[in-house]
Amino acid sequence: MNDPIQFRQAWLHSEWRFDVVVETEDGAISSVLENQSLDPSKEIHAVGLPGFPNVHSHAFQRSFAGWTENPRSRADHFWTWRDAMYKMANQLSPDELKSIATMCYCELLEGGYTRVGEFHYVHHQQDGQPFKQPAETSIGIIEAASEIGINLTLLPVLYQQSNFDGAPPMLEQRRFVCSLDGYLKIVDDLLDRAANLAGVNIGIAPHSLRAVSIDSLKELTLCHSSLPTHIHIAEQWSEVETCLRISGRRPIDCLLDSIDVGSHWCLIHATHASAEELDRLVETKSVIGLCPTTEANLGDGIFPASAWHERQGPIAVGSDSNIERCVASELRLLEYAQRLQHRRRNVLASGNLSTAETIFQKALEGGNQALGCPSYGIRVGASADLVSLSSRIGFDFIKSPIDGWTFNPGEIQVDSVWCRGYQLVKNGRHKNRDRFERDYLRVLEKYRLE
């Protein structure tokens, strides 16, 4: 048993409890005691939160965050950004991908995330040929997460075509493309490896309806009918228009008409979901995975979160292109986008909870559902994944530390992070950050986008 972790206040079961002592054993929480006399001879943390799930990450994209902000024309948009992304993706070696992922996961942990869903699609060599070990780059992702200590739901991506009409993949997509049989071999290999690894589980990720045929999607979901299943959908308005033109249906309708979508599914972005599609989706109990910073950076649009909130639909948040690596940043922008759209404040508050508390709790629940983690939070039996907050001015004048962290981040920040009972972050820094940063910077020195 590790030393008990002490909090002046902690977020338990959607409310604040005080003078809390958490005991851990074998990576899990063994007891949670409230109203205790805290031991001043041991460290006492001001605020304790459950570790948070990041439902959608492309770790390698951390390497060019901030490098694509020079418009090449007045029509700069997602598809021109994608060209820059492809250029970086097609240069990186497996070791370089691993170094970038390691740094990215270090920063995510420092930002309060204790589990990351890695939507991983750079599978092959630069010429598009499989590695001798087909799952080589996926294994590198597992190794990166293990070195950092963060929990991982690895979501290897199936990518087969370049558009809804079955157009062949472009040359720039050669590192992503797999046959269904080749992809299933990668998944089976990863399932075998993850069976013996603490904190690692495996899902599947058909990239999108643009990139995977309905027939392949049906076969894939028959082969793995219960694994976490994630898919990009309705992210760009042009994607909706193309799907309508080719199939006569919007993307979410097309998916729901073709596939039995359930609670283990996570629809990433769903930015341009219609009201009718939201009505259908809520019946599936699937999660919508929102990535507010990336969606804003790419000019995707604003997901109708208020309408989804009214339907009590499950949500999760992710860092996607990893421009931001902090939980509070995504929660804040999720709410602020709704305020700008609806011209009122506190749009996503619910019941007795404040705005940030509501979003935090809903994304905590939805994110763990989407990543295949039924036991979470500060409760007996859950993985011992915890976050502490610190404040320069203390917490006496703050009604809710989650509100303060979300809407006043300069004053309240992550102090410590534990994964499976191990303290990995202290005073806001991972214990091995300097080494990870050196390796990461060596990679960046090789590449510069034109």
N, C-alpha and C positions, 0 to 999 in steps of 0.2 A: 504494500500500500504506500502511495506517495504522501507527502505532506498535505494536509488539508489546505484548501484554497478558501480564503476568507474575503467576504464582500460586505461593505456597509449596507448596500442595497443591491438587489438582483432581480432580473426580469423572469419571474416564474409563473407559468400558466397564465400568461397575458396580463399580469399585474405585478406591481412592485412589492417585494418582501424585503425585510430588513434584518441586518446582522445574520447573514447567511453563511454557513460553512458547508462546502462541497468536498466530499471525500471520493477518491477515485481508486480503482484497482483494475489491473489488466486492461487499461485503456478505456474503461467504462466508468460511469458515475455509480458509486456504491451506496452513497447516502447524501441526502440534502436536508440540512437542519436549519431551522429558522429561529430567530429571536435568541441567538446564542450570545454568551459572553465571549467576545473575540479575544484571541491571545495577542497582546501587544508585543510579545517577544518575536512574533512571526509577522511576515508581511500581510498587511491588510489593504485590500484594493477598494477603491471608492465605489465603483459600479461594475456589476457583472451582467453580461449578456450571453445568450446562447451563440455559439459559433454560427456563421451565416453561410448559406449555399449560394454559389455563383453558377447559375444554370447554363451559361453559354459563354465560352471563351475560345478564341483562335489565338493561341499563345504566340505564334510566330509573328503575328501582326503588331505585337508590341515593338518590334524592331524598327518600324517606320512611322510610329505615332508622331504627328506633327510635321511630317515631311511632305505632305501632299496638299498644302494649303496655298499653293500658288496656282491660280486658275490658268489652264492652258487655252481656254476660250471662254466666251460668255455663257457657254452651255455646259459648264463643268457640273458633273452629277455623279451618281453612284457608278455608272458604267465607265466613266473616265478614271475614277478612283480605282476601280477594279483592275484596270490595266497596270497601275503601279503595284497593286497587290500581287498580281501574277508575276511581275518582273522580280519582285523579292522572293516569292515562293519558289521560283524556278532556279534560283541561284544557291540556296542554302543546302549545306551538307547535313547528314544526320546529326553529327556532333554539334554543328552550329544551331540546328533546330533545338537540340537539347539544351544548349547554353542559354538560348533566348527564353525557352520555356522555364528554365530554372529561375532566371531573374524575374520573369513575369510572376511566377507562383510565389516567390519571396515577397514581392510587392503586394500581391493579392492578400497574402496572409497578414502582412502589416496593415492592410486596409480593413481587416475584420472578417474576411472570407476564410472559412475553415474547410470547405469542400468546393472543388471546381469541376464543372462539367466541360470537358475538353472536346469540342466538335472538330475532330482531327481529320484532315483530308489530304495532307501532303504525304502520300504513301510510297511513291516510287523514286527511282533515280532521276537525275535531271533530264535524261533522254526518254523518260517514260517507261523504261524497262523495270520490272520488279527487282527488288534486291534479292540476294540469295536467300535471306530470311525475309519473306514478304511483309512481316509485321515489324520490320526493323525500326522504322520511325515511331510507331506506336509504342514499342518497347522503350524507346528513348523518352517518350512522354511519361511513362510509368516511372522510369528511373529519375526523371527530373522531379516529379511529385514526391517520390520517396526521399530524395536528398533534401528537399525543403521540409518535409514532414506534413504537408497538406494532404487531406483526403482527396480522392480522385474518382470521379465517374467518367471513364473514358468512352467516348462516343465516336468510334471509327465511322467514317462517312462513305456511303456508296454514291458514286458519281459515274454516269454512263453516257450522257448526251448533253447537247448545248442549248436545247430549247424544247418547248412543249410538243413540237411536231416531230420529235425524234431525230432532229438534225445531229450529225456526228459531232463529237467533241472537238473543240478548237485545239490547235497546236499548244497554246498557252496552258491548256488544262491537262496536258499529258501526264503530269505527276499525280493527278487525282483519280484518273479513270480506272475502274475495275470491272471485270465481268462479275456477274452475280456469284458464280462459283468461287472465283478468286477472292471476292470480298468475304464470303461465308467462311472460307478457310482462315482468313485473318481474324474474324470474330471468334471462331472456335479456338484458335491458338490463344487469343487474349483471355477468353473465359477460363481456359486451363491454367494460365499463369495467375490470374486474379484470385483463383480459388484458394491460394496459399498466401495471399498478401493482405495484411491488415490495412483497412481504410481504402481499398481499391475495389470498385465494381465496374461492370461493363454494360453498356447499352448499345443501341444501333441508331444510325442516323442517315436515313435516305436524305440526301442534301436538300432537295426541293423537287417540286413537280416539273420544274424546268429540266432538272438533271437526271431524273429517274422516271422511267416509264411506269404507268399504272400496273402493267402486267408484272414487272419486276418488283414493284412495291407490294403487290398482293403475295407474290411468292416469298419475299423476304419476311413479311409479317406472319406468314404461316410457319416459316422455319423458326422464328423467334417471337412468339406471340405474347410473351409477358415481360420481356426486357424493357427497360426505359427506352422510349422511341422518340427521337427528336427530329424535327423537320423545319427548315426555313419555309415560310409561306406568306404570300401577300405583303411582302416587304416594300416593293416598289410599285407605284401606280402603273408604270408601263408593263410590269409583270401581270397585273390584273387585266389590262387591255389585251395583251397577247393571249392570255388564257381564254378570255371571252371570244376573241376572234377565231381561235383554233378549235376550242371545244364547245363554245356556246355557254360556258359556265364560268363563274368566278373561281379562283383557286381553292378557297376553303369549301365551297359547295362541291367542287370537283372531287376533292379528297373525301368528304363525308359521303358522297354518293358511291364511292368506289371501295372504301376501306372501313373496317370496323374499328373506329377510333375510340379509345377508352381512357381510363384514368392514368395509365402508364405513359400516355403520350404528352409531349410538350411541343406546342406550336410556337416557333420562334418568330417574333415580331408581330405577325398578323396585323400589321399597321393599318391596312385598308380593308379590314373586315366590315362587312355591312351589318346593319341591325338584324337582318334575317339570319345571317351567318352566325352572329353571336347567340341568337336564340337556339340555333341548332347545336352550337358548340357547348353551351352550358349543360345540355342534356348528356353530353359525353363525359363530363367531369374531368376533361383534360385541362392541362395547365397552359396558360399563355405566358411565354417567356419574353419579357421586355428588356431591352437594352437601351435605355434612354439616351445615354451620352453618344453612343455610336449612331443611333437612329437620327439624332440631331446633327451630328458631324457629317453624315452622308446625305442629309436632306431628305430622309425617307418620308417624313410626315409624322403625325401624332396619332398614336393608337387611341381609340375611344374608351379610355380607362374608366371614365365616369359611368358610361353606359354598361360596361362590363362589371363595375363595382355594384351598380344597382341590381344586376342579375346574380350577384354573389359568386361571380366566376373566380376560379383560382388563378393567381398570378405568381410569377417568379421574376427575378431580375438577374441580368448577366452583364459582364464587362465587354463581351464581343471582341472588338478590335483592340481593347485594352489601352485606349487613350486615358481612361480613368481606371484606377485599380482600388477604389475605396467604396465600401457599401453605402456610406452616407451620401456620396455624390450621386449615385444612381437613384436612391430614394428621393433625394431633393429634386432632381430634374424631372422625375416622374410626376411629382405633384406640381411643380412649377409649370410644366407644359400644359397641364389641365387648367391651371389658373389663367394662363395667357389665352387659352382657347375659349374658356367659359366666362372669363372676366369676373371671377369671384375667388374668394380665398377658401382654404381648407376643404377642397373639393372631395378628397378621398377619406376624410375622417368617418368614423363609424361608431355608433353607440357611445359608450363611456370612454372610449380611447381617443387620444389625440390623433392628429393627422399622421405624424411620423410613426407613432405606435401602431396605428392601423396598418400602414403600408409594411412596416417591419414585420409584424406578426403574420400578415397574409403572405408575404414573400418568403418568410421562414417556412411556413407550412407548405406552400405551393412548390417552393424550390426543393425541399426534401422529398416531396411526393414525386416530382419530376426526375430526381436523380436516384430514385430507388432506395431511399433511406427512411423507413417507417418510424424509426426510433430516434428522436432528436430533442433538443431543448435541455434545460437544466432539470433533469428528472432521473430517478434511479433507472439504471439499465441502458440509458442513452450513451452514445460515445461521448467521452469527456472532452468536448470541443467547446471552449469558453473564450470570451473576450472581455477584457476590462477596459474601462474608459478613465481617462484622467482629465482634469480641468485646471487651468491656470488660476481660476478664481474660486474654485470649489463648487459644490453642488447645492449649497444651502438656498440659493436664490432661483433654482431651476426646478420647475414643477415636474418635468419629465426629462431625464438625461438623454433619452432617444431623440426627443425634440431638439435638445441643445446640440447634440452631435450632428443631427441632420441639417438644422437651419442656422447653427452658429459654429461651424467647424473650426474656426480659428481659435476658439476657446476650449473646445472639447474634442479630444482625439483618442485614438486607440493607444493604449499603453502596453498591455500584455495580451498574448494569445497562446492558448493551449490547444493542441490537437492530440486526441487519444491520451490525455493526461500529461503530456510533455509540454513544458513551457518553452516555446520556440521564439517568441517575440517578447522583449522587455524594453521599456522606455521607447517603444515605437519602432524598434529595429530588430530584425532577425539576428540571431546569435552569429550566423555565418555570412551576413550580408556582404561584407567587404570582398570575400572570395568570389561570391557569385557575381558581384558587380564587375570585378576585374575580368572574369571570363567573358561576360556579356559585352563589355566595351571592346575587347579584342575582336569580337565578331563584327561589331559596328564599324570598326576601323577599316574593314575590307569593303564595305558596301556604302555607296551613296547614290540616292536616286537622282537622275538627271532632271 
